[in-house]
Amino acid sequence: MPQSLQEQVDQLRRDLFDLNAEVYANNFTASQDFNKYSTFTSRLRVPNLAATPATCEVGEVCCVSGKLRVCSAANTWTIVGTQT
């Protein structure tokens, strides 16, 4: 039995609402991937820590004792550049 036009419209609205909720519902992961061409219009804040964390994911950055460090491999921190 075919649905009435109003029932079809109501069903489409419900489907669209569900789709929007699925697409826009906090689809963020713990880390975001910024490619080398990303441009920032404000400062990038880097955590200033007393010691390097025991665990890290590749690409994380932090500042310890005034030296910028990057996680170069799983759980491995490397000082960036030739900082003194």
Secondary structure by P-SEA (a helix, b strand, c coil): ccccaaaaaaaaaaaaaaaaaaaaccccccbbbbcccccccbbbbbbbcccccccccccbbbbccccccccccccccccccccc
